[in-house]
Amino acid sequence: MDRRHFFDQTLRAGAVASVAATSVLNTYEETLANLAQGPTKRVGLIGCGWYGKCDLFRLIQVAPVEVVSLCDVDSEMLEDAANKVAERQASKKKPQTFSDYRKMLSEKNLDIVLIATPDHWHALPMIEAVRAGADVYVQKPISVDVVEGQAMLAAARKYNRVVQVGTQRRSTPHLIDAKKEIVDTGKLGKVAYAEVYCYYHMRSRENPPDSAPPATLDYEAWTGPAPMRPYNKLVHPRKWRSFTEYGNGIVGDMCIHMLDTVRWMLDLGWPTNISSTGGILMDPNSKANIPDTQTATFDFPGVNVVWQHRTWGEAPDPKYPWGATLYGDKGTLKLSVNSFDFHPLPKGEAIHRDCKMELEEYPEDKTEKDLEKHVAPAIRVHMLDFLKAIADRSRPVADIEQGYISTTACILANLSLQLGRSLEWDPVTQTVLNDPEANALLRRPYRAPWKHPEVSDV
């Protein structure tokens, strides 16, 4: 397929998807045209597991890019990804493979780097990638501690790189509709309260014995700057999210998406006070060490946002087991990855909208292993927004600064739970007011020989 035909096919696929997708795609028509005519963007991926491939294959679907390099510390996963990329990209070329992201980036032959490693491995590769001159798409949450995020933001600005964060609710077509049609038009009225929540039973309940790592996995490199724990089959792949050593629990994994959605919908900046309660209240026998029950309150000027997760029991609304609800004096708006529902007050015509999955437009989505089919359209639009920002040298919709704010808010919620008190955040000094103990926790210790990134070092 030549590049002009690719451009025409991409437009045609998106144009029939939905009203929202058509409107969104029109925004990127000039960008796609320029991509079809200009030099091919060279792409590298660091982290070739589940979501790394999800992100990369969506980028291949919407832009005539060339994937030239892949990196992972699991040799089996790396080889599988390389073979799949060769099948999916237009050139049919197999990318060069690396086990060390530093060697991959030292080639300095990449225009775009995607980072989809476990959370504890986001900061160092992202900073090194922008130093190498690449624009970056980094998965959420951007970091496991606050100082990492500060260094990542500073690096993006210093090297003038576009950095898009994988908070793709900002690019979800039906949620874009909800913002434009309900929130921005004033149908909700004044919003002073929002709920964000997740009731998925996603915390591991197993307690298997520790064991030797598989021969295909370099566990020392996988652990990297995180504390070293004995290998356990729950850690790799995917279930590492159940351990605080590698992430920030369900708040860091799921709350960030919906908190970020509310911030985007209502144009909110920093929360000024964060508090949280909860813990391991239901399932203490699991190997997992993250809370199975947690409530967090984020106080923004004029708006109170409350998070709740339970990895047990029922969801209050089975249609919205993970989502956000905005309460206004003129109505209520429920939002999720699958749909939105608006109910006006005191009465009036309700509005419902479902996600359009685009399976006929992108038939490879039907058979891709573990793909969240309802999320694929959002990732495609998020990639288009990223590409437009690269072309314009502008800030993308989920710019690194927005990712830093949402990530930090979630980290502070966990610190509040750990310390047993609310935290007052100062956006100017980027510190917790009058709380030296909390401020000391904004930087997690790194395991030698890895060095924690600092703003002053980028």
Summary of the structure (lengths in Angstrom):
residues: 458
radius of gyration: 21.4
end to end distance: 41.2
largest distance: 62.9
contacts: 1607
relative contact order: 0.16
helix: 39%
strand: 19%
